[in-house]
Amino acid sequence: MAGILEGSRVIDFGQYIAGPMAAMLLGDQGADVIRVDPPGGPRWNTPANATWNRNKRSIVLDLKKDPDRETARQLIAGADVVIENFRPGVMDRLGLGSAAMTEINPRLIYCSLPGFGADDPRATVRAWEGVLGAATGAYRMSGGAHHGGAQPVYTVIPYSSAYGAFLCAVTVAMALNARARSGVGQRVEIPLFDATFSVVGARGLLVNGKPEEEPAFNWSRQLPCKDDRWLMYVANNKRFEAFIKSIGMDKWRDAKLSPEELAQKFDAVMHTRTAKEWEDVVAEIGSEGVICHSSAEWLQHPQALTSKIIADFDDPELGHFRGPGINTRLSATPGSVRRPRAKPDADLAEILKELAAHKPAPTTDGQASEALLSAALQGVKVVDLCIVLAGPTCGRTLAEFGADVVKIDSPHTRTVLRHNDINRAKRSILIDLKTKEGLAIFWKLVDQADVVLQNFRSGVAEKLGIDYERVRARRPDIVYGSMNTFGHIGPYAGRPGHEQLGQAVSGMQVRYGSGKPATAPFAANDYGTGLMACYGVALALLHRRRTGHGQFVDSALAYTATMLQSALLQEYPGKQWNEPHGQESLGSGPLNRMYQASDGWLFLAARADELARCTELADLTGHDGANLERTLETRLRGRSVAAWVEAFTKSGIGAHRVVPSLVELMTDPLVQQRGLAVTRDHEGFGPITTTAPGVRLTRTPMNIGRPAPKPGSDAVSVLADIGMGGELERLIRERVVAVDGVKAGC
């Protein structure tokens, strides 16, 4: 079966991570991706290119030379999508910028992924991933044994670049949907700094200017076991009570021990069995817990291999290797790896021959229909049954692109977790789907819907009678999105789970921790899974528009965890697992790490030959290794962060102050001015600050939508849509629908 994007041409000018990964996600779904590399090949020579550059053809062009620039112009003129991640203005100076090229090719979707936006005062800063991490609060402060107190902790996971890639894929799919209706493309800018706010999410939420307080004792924690392995236990499902009773911890909880004493008791109990034994016990009870694996172990894990998020491939440079598989899955048009990475310029003759034979297709004048299209998903209706983060993020993103999303929660739920973060822009209704009439209301909503979303673990939707097969039997054209922790096939498919388990099973916690695994700074698997499901839904809507058929969309936290680590997850002969890790890590080397200045921390990202540009450090040119690192540590402590950042920036060297907290990030005037942190009144809470979309489209812009409503407050309008507007009072009396009694969680 052909991929949905078969017949679409993508020109990939991307370098490093964001651009290549975004183009890979499009190529995995059938697009013809032409990768344009500079002489000498990709700017980052990494084994990860075997993953990011699969499903692409290759041509080498020197964009500083007129003939090659003209070839690039011809490629863009015949393309559907362009992806580039240079600093703002670079492509314009080459005559290949978005404004010029969309004028030549009105159907073109031109996506720019700069580090900082064109209107950001830092637009000219060399925004390496470490610089972006420093700017976005990704390096949270921790106790630093070697630096006399708190220090930021480096993480090798490229949150900014990965989320730029995720949002690029989503937005391109949305823009293709809009083009299918209007006939015209548009320009897109997704600065990687701005994209990072999609992963900050609820961690950055402020109620009356303050973050949510951490609980005195958190039952969700890494626990040491008899065999010196660690188990990640999560206490977020209904079987938590059964688990702690089975191990006798309920009596200590009820005795109101101090948090320190409770932790000691919990650790002591867990020391009585191996991690595998405890994982089996937890699974049998139906609670949530997995062994904290290394990434090398994840590449051999039966769930990874059975679900095919890890698979075996061939590559012209690595040979036979094991690495990340297809992320978003669609039932009728599954993605595939059709060809390995091409050697640079391998497809030159073929591509030039196609250009010589190319005849521009007549452009479609979409102005009349476009006038009626203010959003990419205008007119699309979604029924959202999801809870917590991943699923509701998918629904929220669809709403931000213009869909009418009805969020259904249970009236028996005490609190809708993270409601004020992930349910904005939606309408809310509380329906008891375990009642006959509650199910009848659901089916009436489905009759009018284009998309249904759920993130129950395997078996729950079937038990309720609202699984894909039964929905499809009634609505063959429905797009049905399903998200869970481990995927829908494999030995762990039926297990419940949350963000922490996706991190633990895939190696993220072991890498971020030191002797003890540590939870990553963001709920990156949850939000990323929501975005990847949204990508699949947008593709499926495009397919339905062409064929009239719906399909099943599958996304999982374990898939997202694998993609977030795709820079590291290639196993081949000679592979060394030597990337930076642990709570003492400050970076990957002397010229790519955090340094302490006289009044704070900064991140420095430079090539060895660039030090000569900086007057204050020019004498260090030629130094390397530990000597250079020690000298820089001493030298940089002598001046302020601002002084060093200014000096580095003027010298063309990447640098940024380390933002020490998400509170500071979310209250930064520049962040608020750019609309990335928005403060609005929420019923029952007062002013709440949330993140906002960091994507800009010229024709069908995203919209943050209204603040999350009080749970159940839209019952009248939702019921009116299905001809039941006058029956609300009866439905409340019969406890089918509720309008009160459920709290909005922050």
C-alpha positions in Angstrom: 0.0 0.0 0.0 1.3 3.4 -1.0 2.2 6.0 1.6 -0.2 8.9 1.9 2.5 11.4 0.7 3.4 9.4 -2.4 3.5 11.8 -5.3 4.5 14.8 -3.1 8.0 16.1 -3.5 10.0 17.5 -0.6 13.3 19.4 -1.0 15.4 19.0 2.1 18.0 21.7 2.7 18.2 20.8 6.4 21.4 20.2 8.4 22.2 18.7 11.8 19.0 17.4 13.4 15.7 19.3 12.9 15.5 19.7 9.2 16.7 16.1 8.3 14.4 14.6 11.0 11.4 16.5 9.7 12.1 15.5 6.1 12.6 11.9 7.3 9.1 11.9 8.9 7.6 13.0 5.6 9.7 10.5 3.6 8.6 7.6 5.9 5.0 8.3 4.8 5.8 8.1 1.1 7.1 11.6 0.1 9.8 11.8 -2.6 12.5 13.6 -0.6 15.4 15.2 -2.4 18.2 15.9 0.0 20.4 18.9 -0.9 23.9 18.7 0.7 26.8 21.1 0.4 30.1 20.0 -1.0 31.7 17.6 1.5 28.4 16.2 2.6 26.2 16.8 5.7 27.6 19.4 8.2 27.3 16.8 11.0 28.9 13.5 10.1 27.0 11.3 12.5 25.8 7.7 12.4 22.3 9.1 13.0 22.3 10.2 9.4 21.7 6.6 8.5 18.3 7.1 10.1 17.5 10.7 9.3 18.4 10.5 5.7 16.7 7.2 4.8 14.0 7.4 2.1 15.8 10.3 0.4 17.6 10.9 -2.9 20.8 12.9 -2.8 22.2 15.8 -4.8 25.2 18.0 -3.8 24.9 21.7 -4.6 27.2 24.6 -3.8 24.6 27.4 -3.2 27.3 30.0 -3.4 27.7 29.3 -7.1 25.2 30.5 -9.7 24.7 27.3 -11.6 24.0 25.2 -8.5 21.8 28.0 -7.1 19.8 27.9 -10.3 19.4 24.1 -10.0 18.1 24.6 -6.4 15.7 27.2 -7.7 14.3 24.8 -10.3 14.0 22.1 -7.6 12.0 24.4 -5.4 9.8 25.6 -8.3 8.6 22.1 -8.9 8.3 21.0 -5.3 5.4 20.6 -2.9 7.4 21.2 0.3 10.7 22.9 1.2 12.4 22.5 4.5 15.4 24.6 5.6 16.9 25.3 9.0 19.5 28.1 8.3 19.5 31.3 10.3 17.0 33.9 9.2 17.9 35.7 6.0 20.4 33.1 4.6 18.0 31.7 2.0 16.8 35.2 1.1 20.3 36.3 0.4 20.7 33.3 -1.9 17.6 34.3 -3.8 15.9 31.1 -2.5 13.8 32.6 0.4 10.2 31.8 1.2 8.6 35.0 -0.2 10.4 34.7 -3.5 9.9 31.0 -4.0 6.2 30.9 -3.0 5.6 33.7 -5.5 7.2 31.5 -8.2 5.4 28.4 -7.0 2.1 29.4 -5.3 1.4 25.8 -4.3 4.6 25.5 -2.3 4.7 24.9 1.4 7.9 26.5 2.6 9.0 25.6 6.1 11.8 27.4 7.9 13.3 26.0 11.1 15.8 28.7 12.3 17.2 28.5 15.9 15.6 31.9 16.8 12.9 33.6 14.8 13.4 36.3 12.2 11.8 38.8 14.6 13.7 37.6 17.7 16.6 39.9 18.8 18.7 36.7 18.9 18.1 35.9 15.3 21.8 36.0 14.4 22.9 33.9 17.3 24.4 30.6 16.2 21.7 28.4 17.8 23.4 25.1 18.4 21.3 22.6 20.3 23.1 23.4 23.6 22.5 27.1 23.1 18.8 26.4 22.7 18.7 24.1 25.7 20.3 26.9 27.8 17.8 29.5 26.5 14.7 27.3 27.2 15.4 26.0 30.8 16.2 22.5 29.6 19.2 22.3 31.9 17.5 22.2 35.3 19.6 23.0 38.4 20.9 20.2 40.6 23.3 19.7 43.4 26.8 19.8 41.9 29.4 18.0 43.9 32.3 19.2 41.8 31.2 22.9 41.5 30.5 23.8 45.1 26.7 23.9 45.0 23.9 24.0 42.4 24.8 23.5 38.8 22.8 23.0 35.6 22.6 19.4 34.3 23.3 18.8 30.6 21.1 16.5 28.7 22.0 15.0 25.3 18.4 14.7 24.2 17.9 17.5 21.6 14.5 18.7 22.8 14.5 21.9 20.7 15.5 20.2 17.4 13.3 17.2 17.9 10.2 19.3 18.7 11.0 21.6 15.7 11.0 18.4 13.6 7.7 17.1 15.1 6.0 20.4 14.6 7.3 20.8 11.1 5.8 17.4 10.1 2.5 18.2 11.8 2.3 21.7 10.2 3.3 20.5 6.7 0.5 17.9 6.9 -2.0 20.5 8.0 -0.8 22.9 5.3 -1.3 20.1 2.7 -4.9 19.7 4.0 -5.4 23.4 3.6 -3.9 23.4 0.1 -6.2 20.5 -0.9 -9.1 22.9 -0.2 -7.7 26.3 -1.3 -5.3 25.3 -4.0 -2.5 27.4 -2.6 0.5 26.8 -0.3 1.9 29.0 2.4 5.0 30.0 4.3 5.7 28.5 7.7 8.3 29.5 10.3 8.9 27.3 13.4 11.9 28.7 15.3 13.4 25.9 17.4 13.4 28.2 20.5 9.6 28.7 20.0 9.1 24.9 19.3 10.5 24.0 22.7 7.5 25.5 24.5 5.5 22.6 23.2 7.6 20.3 25.4 7.8 22.7 28.3 4.0 22.3 28.5 2.5 21.9 32.0 5.9 22.1 33.6 5.8 25.8 32.8 2.2 26.4 33.9 1.8 29.2 36.6 -1.2 29.8 38.7 -1.2 33.4 39.9 2.5 33.5 38.9 3.5 30.5 40.9 4.2 26.8 39.8 2.3 23.9 41.3 3.8 22.7 44.5 5.5 19.3 44.5 3.9 16.7 46.8 5.7 16.0 50.1 6.1 12.4 49.2 5.8 11.1 45.6 4.9 7.4 45.3 6.0 7.5 41.7 9.8 7.0 42.0 12.8 5.0 41.0 13.2 2.1 43.4 16.4 0.1 44.0 16.1 -3.7 43.7 17.9 -6.8 45.0 20.0 -7.2 41.8 21.2 -3.5 41.9 18.8 -2.7 39.0 16.2 0.0 39.3 12.4 -0.1 38.8 10.5 2.9 37.8 7.1 2.7 39.6 4.2 5.1 38.8 1.3 5.4 41.2 -1.2 7.0 38.8 -3.7 4.3 38.1 -6.5 2.5 40.0 -4.3 -0.5 40.9 -1.9 1.6 43.0 -3.8 0.8 46.2 -3.7 -2.9 45.4 0.0 -2.8 44.9 1.0 -1.0 48.1 -1.3 -3.2 50.1 0.3 -6.3 48.6 3.7 -5.2 49.8 2.5 -3.8 53.2 3.3 -0.1 52.4 -0.3 1.0 53.1 0.2 0.6 56.8 3.3 2.8 56.8 1.4 5.4 54.7 -1.5 5.3 57.1 0.9 5.7 60.0 1.7 9.1 58.6 5.5 8.6 58.6 7.7 11.4 57.3 8.6 11.4 53.6 12.1 10.4 54.5 10.9 7.4 56.6 8.4 6.4 53.9 11.2 6.4 51.3 13.3 4.2 53.5 10.5 1.7 54.0 9.7 1.6 50.3 13.3 1.1 49.3 13.7 -1.7 51.9 10.7 -3.6 50.6 12.0 -3.3 47.0 15.4 -4.6 48.0 13.8 -8.0 48.6 13.4 -9.0 44.9 15.1 -8.4 41.6 13.9 -5.7 39.2 12.5 -8.3 36.8 10.6 -10.0 39.6 9.1 -6.7 40.7 8.2 -5.8 37.1 6.3 -9.1 36.8 4.5 -8.5 40.2 3.4 -5.0 39.2 2.2 -6.2 35.8 0.2 -9.0 37.3 -1.6 -6.6 39.7 -2.2 -4.2 36.8 -0.3 -1.3 38.3 2.6 0.5 36.5 6.3 -0.3 36.7 9.2 -1.2 34.4 12.9 -1.8 34.7 15.1 1.2 34.0 16.9 0.0 30.9 19.9 1.4 29.1 19.4 2.4 25.5 21.6 -0.5 24.4 19.2 -2.8 26.3 16.2 -1.1 24.6 17.6 -2.0 21.2 17.3 -5.7 22.3 14.0 -5.4 24.2 11.2 -7.7 23.0 8.7 -4.9 23.1 10.9 -2.6 20.9 11.5 -5.3 18.4 8.0 -6.8 18.2 6.4 -3.3 17.9 9.1 -2.6 15.2 10.0 0.8 16.7 13.4 -0.8 16.6 14.3 -2.7 13.5 17.3 -3.8 11.4 18.4 -1.9 8.3 21.3 -1.6 5.8 23.3 1.5 5.2 26.1 2.2 2.7 28.4 3.5 5.5 27.4 1.6 8.6 26.6 -1.7 6.9 23.9 -3.7 8.7 22.7 -1.8 11.7 19.8 -1.7 14.2 18.0 1.6 14.8 14.7 3.5 15.0 11.7 2.3 12.9 8.6 4.1 11.8 7.1 6.5 14.3 3.5 7.3 13.4 1.6 4.2 12.2 -1.5 4.3 9.9 -3.5 1.1 9.2 -4.5 1.6 5.6 -1.4 3.5 4.4 1.5 2.4 6.7 4.8 4.1 6.5 7.9 2.2 5.4 11.6 2.4 4.9 11.9 2.0 1.2 15.5 2.8 0.6 18.6 3.4 2.7 20.5 6.6 3.0 22.0 7.6 -0.4 25.6 8.4 -0.8 26.1 12.2 -1.4 25.3 13.1 -5.0 24.2 9.5 -5.8 21.1 10.7 -7.6 22.5 13.7 -9.4 22.0 12.4 -13.0 18.4 11.2 -12.3 17.4 14.4 -10.6 18.8 16.6 -13.4 17.1 14.5 -16.0 13.8 15.0 -14.2 14.4 18.8 -14.0 15.1 18.9 -17.8 11.8 17.1 -18.5 9.8 19.0 -16.0 6.9 21.1 -17.2 5.4 23.4 -14.5 1.8 22.4 -13.8 -0.8 25.1 -14.1 -1.3 26.9 -10.8 -4.7 26.7 -9.2 -6.3 30.0 -8.3 -7.5 29.2 -4.8 -8.2 32.8 -3.8 -12.0 32.4 -3.9 -12.2 29.3 -1.7 -9.3 30.5 0.4 -11.3 33.5 1.5 -13.6 31.1 3.4 -10.7 29.1 4.9 -9.3 30.8 8.0 -7.8 27.6 9.6 -6.3 24.4 8.2 -8.9 22.2 9.9 -11.9 24.5 9.6 -15.1 22.4 9.7 -13.4 19.3 11.0 -15.1 17.8 14.1 -13.3 15.8 16.7 -14.5 13.7 19.7 -11.7 13.5 22.3 -11.9 10.8 24.9 -8.3 11.1 26.1 -6.9 11.7 29.6 -3.7 13.2 31.1 -1.2 14.5 28.5 -0.5 12.6 25.2 -4.0 12.1 23.9 -5.4 15.5 25.0 -2.3 17.2 23.4 -3.4 15.6 20.1 -6.9 17.0 20.5 -5.6 20.4 21.6 -3.3 20.7 18.6 -6.1 19.8 16.2 -8.2 22.5 17.9 -5.4 25.0 17.5 -5.4 24.2 13.8 -9.1 25.0 13.6 -11.0 21.8 14.4 -14.1 21.8 16.7 -13.0 19.5 19.5 -15.5 18.1 22.0 -13.7 16.8 25.1 -15.6 14.0 26.9 -14.7 13.3 30.5 -16.3 11.0 33.1 -18.6 12.6 35.7 -17.1 10.1 38.1 -13.6 11.6 37.8 -12.7 13.9 40.7 -10.2 15.9 38.8 -9.4 16.3 35.1 -5.6 16.2 35.3 -3.6 18.9 33.6 -7.0 20.3 32.3 -5.9 23.9 32.1 -2.9 23.0 30.0 -4.2 20.4 27.5 -7.9 21.2 27.2 -7.8 24.8 26.0 -9.5 25.6 22.7 -12.0 22.6 23.3 -15.6 22.3 24.3 -16.1 20.2 27.5 -18.9 17.8 28.4 -19.1 15.1 31.2 -20.8 11.9 30.0 -21.0 8.6 31.8 -20.2 6.2 28.9 -21.0 3.2 31.1 -24.7 4.1 30.8 -26.8 3.2 27.8 -27.9 6.7 27.1 -24.4 8.0 27.7 -23.2 5.7 24.9 -26.1 6.8 22.7 -24.9 10.4 23.1 -21.4 9.3 22.2 -22.6 7.6 19.0 -24.6 10.7 18.0 -21.4 12.8 18.3 -19.5 10.2 16.3 -22.2 10.4 13.5 -21.2 14.0 13.0 -17.4 13.6 13.7 -14.4 13.3 11.4 -12.0 12.1 14.1 -12.2 10.1 17.3 -9.3 10.1 19.8 -8.7 7.8 22.7 -5.7 6.8 24.8 -7.0 3.9 26.8 -4.8 0.9 27.4 -5.5 -2.1 25.3 -8.9 -3.7 26.0 -10.6 -0.7 27.6 -12.2 0.7 24.5 -13.3 -2.8 23.5 -14.9 -3.2 26.9 -16.8 0.0 26.5 -17.9 -0.9 23.0 -16.2 2.1 21.4 -13.1 0.5 19.8 -12.0 1.2 16.2 -13.7 -1.8 14.7 -17.1 -0.9 16.1 -16.7 2.8 15.3 -15.6 1.9 11.8 -18.6 -0.4 11.3 -20.8 2.6 11.8 -18.6 5.2 10.2 -16.2 3.7 7.6 -14.7 7.1 6.9 -13.7 7.8 10.5 -10.2 8.7 11.4 -9.5 7.0 14.7 -6.5 8.0 16.7 -5.2 5.8 19.5 -2.3 6.5 21.8 -0.8 4.4 24.6 2.6 3.8 26.3 4.1 0.8 24.6 2.3 0.5 21.3 -0.5 -1.8 20.2 1.4 -5.0 19.5 4.0 -6.8 21.6 4.3 -8.3 25.1 3.8 -4.9 26.8 0.9 -3.7 24.6 -1.7 -4.3 27.3 0.2 -2.7 30.1 -0.8 0.7 31.5 1.8 3.4 31.6 2.7 7.1 31.8 5.6 9.4 30.8 8.0 8.0 33.3 7.7 4.5 32.0 8.4 5.5 28.4 11.5 7.2 29.7 12.6 4.2 31.9 12.1 1.4 29.3 13.9 3.2 26.5 17.1 4.3 28.3 16.3 8.0 28.9 16.3 7.8 32.7 19.5 5.8 32.9 21.3 8.3 30.6 20.0 11.3 32.5 20.8 9.8 35.9 24.1 8.9 37.4 24.2 5.9 39.8 20.5 6.3 40.1 18.2 6.8 37.1 16.6 10.3 36.9 13.4 11.6 35.4 14.1 13.8 32.4 13.3 17.6 32.7 10.3 17.5 30.4 7.3 15.2 29.7 8.7 14.9 26.3 7.3 11.5 25.4 3.7 12.6 26.3 3.7 15.8 24.3 5.7 14.3 21.4 3.3 11.4 21.2 0.4 13.8 21.0 2.1 15.6 18.2 3.0 12.5 16.3 -0.6 11.3 16.6 -1.7 14.7 15.3 0.6 14.2 12.4 -1.0 10.8 11.7 -4.5 12.3 12.0 -3.7 15.1 9.6 -2.3 12.6 7.1 -5.3 10.4 7.4 -7.6 13.3 6.8 -5.7 14.1 3.7 -6.1 10.5 2.6 -9.8 10.6 3.4 -10.3 13.7 1.3 -8.8 11.9 -1.7 -10.4 8.5 -1.2 -13.4 8.8 1.2 -11.8 6.2 3.5 -10.8 6.5 7.1 -8.2 4.6 9.0 -6.6 3.8 12.4 -3.7 6.0 13.7 -1.3 4.5 16.2 1.2 6.5 18.3 2.9 5.5 21.5 5.2 7.0 24.2 7.8 4.3 23.5 7.9 5.3 19.8 8.4 8.9 20.7 11.2 8.1 23.3 13.0 6.2 20.5 12.7 9.1 18.1 13.9 11.6 20.7 17.0 9.5 21.1 17.5 8.8 17.4 20.8 10.7 17.4 22.1 7.8 19.6 20.2 4.7 18.7 22.2 3.2 15.9 23.9 -0.1 16.8 26.6 -1.4 14.4 30.0 -3.0 14.5 32.3 -0.8 16.6 29.5 1.2 18.2 30.5 2.9 21.4 28.0 4.1 24.0 30.0 7.1 25.1 27.7 10.1 24.9 27.5 12.5 27.9 25.3 11.3 30.7 24.6 11.7 34.4 23.7 14.5 36.8 27.3 15.9 36.8 27.4 16.4 33.0 27.9 19.9 31.7 28.2 19.1 28.0 30.0 17.0 25.4 33.4 18.6 25.4 35.4 21.8 26.2 33.8 23.8 23.4 30.2 22.4 23.8 29.3 22.7 27.5 28.2 25.0 30.3 30.6 27.2 32.2 30.2 29.2 35.3 30.8 33.0 35.0 31.0 35.5 37.8 27.3 35.7 38.2 25.7 32.6 36.7 26.1 30.0 34.0 26.3 30.2 30.2 26.5 27.6 27.4 29.4 27.9 25.0 29.2 26.2 21.5 32.1 26.7 19.2 34.4 24.9 16.8 38.1 24.8 17.6 39.0 27.2 14.9 36.5 29.8 16.1 38.2 30.7 19.3 40.6 32.9 17.3 37.7 35.2 16.6 37.2 36.1 20.2 39.9 38.5 21.5 39.6 37.4 25.1 40.2 33.7 24.2 42.3 33.9 21.0 45.4 32.8 22.9 43.8 29.4 23.5 43.7 28.5 19.8 45.3 25.2 19.4 44.7 24.1 23.0 42.4 21.1 23.4 41.2 18.4 25.9 41.3 18.7 29.6 43.8 21.6 29.5 41.5 23.7 27.4 38.5 22.9 29.6 40.3 23.8 32.9 41.6 27.0 31.4 38.2 28.0 30.1 36.7 27.3 33.5 39.1 29.6 35.1 38.9 32.3 32.5 35.2 32.5 32.2 34.7 32.9 36.0 36.4 36.3 35.7 33.6 38.1 33.8 29.8 38.2 33.9 27.5 36.0 31.8 26.3 39.1 29.9 29.8 40.2 29.1 30.8 36.7 27.8 27.6 36.2 25.8 28.1 39.6 24.1 31.7 38.9 23.3 31.0 35.4 21.9 28.0 36.6 19.8 30.0 39.5 18.3 32.7 36.9 17.4 30.2 34.6 15.7 30.4 32.0 18.4 27.2 30.3 19.8 26.5 31.3 23.4 23.5 31.9 25.7 22.9 32.5 29.4 21.6 29.3 31.1 18.0 30.1 32.1 17.9 28.4 35.6 14.1 27.8 36.0 10.9 27.5 34.0 9.3 30.2 36.1 11.9 32.6 34.9 11.4 31.4 31.3 7.6 31.8 31.4 7.8 35.3 33.0 10.5 36.5 30.6 9.1 39.7 28.8 10.5 38.6 25.5 8.8 35.2 25.8 5.5 36.9 26.7 6.0 39.4 23.9 6.4 36.6 21.4 3.2 35.0 22.6 4.9 31.9 23.8 3.7 32.3 27.4 0.1 33.7 27.7 -1.7 34.7 30.9 -5.5 34.6 31.0 -8.2 34.2 33.6 -9.5 30.7 34.1 -12.8 30.1 36.0 -12.1 29.2 39.6 -8.4 29.9 39.4 -7.9 33.5 38.3 -4.9 34.2 36.0 -3.1 31.2 34.7 0.0 31.3 32.5 0.3 28.6 29.9 2.6 27.9 26.9 1.2 28.7 23.5 1.8 27.4 20.0 5.2 28.4 18.5 4.2 27.9 14.8 3.6 30.6 12.3 1.7 30.1 9.1 1.0 32.9 6.7 -2.5 31.8 5.4 -4.0 29.5 8.0 -2.5 30.6 11.4 -2.7 28.5 14.5 -4.9 29.9 17.3 -4.4 29.3 21.0 -8.2 29.3 21.4 -10.1 30.1 24.5 -8.9 29.1 28.0 -9.8 25.6 29.2 -13.4 25.7 30.2 -14.8 24.5 33.5 -15.3 20.7 33.0 -18.8 20.0 31.7 -19.6 23.7 31.0 -20.3 23.2 27.3 -23.0 20.5 27.8 -25.7 22.7 26.3 -23.9 23.6 23.1 -22.6 20.0 22.6 -26.1 18.5 23.1 -27.7 21.1 20.9 -25.4 19.9 18.1 -27.0 16.5 18.2 -30.6 17.7 18.7 -30.7 17.1 22.5 -30.3 20.7 23.7 -33.6 20.6 25.6 -32.8 17.4 27.5 -29.9 18.5 29.7 -31.9 18.7 32.9 -33.3 15.2 32.4 -29.8 13.8 31.6 -28.4 15.4 34.8 -31.2 13.9 36.9 -30.6 10.5 35.4 -26.8 10.9 36.0 -26.0 10.5 32.4 -24.5 14.0 32.1 -23.0 16.3 34.7 -22.2 20.0 34.8 -20.7 20.2 38.2 -18.6 18.1 40.6 -15.4 17.6 38.5 -12.5 19.8 39.2 -10.1 21.3 36.6 -6.6 20.2 37.4 -3.6 22.4 36.7 
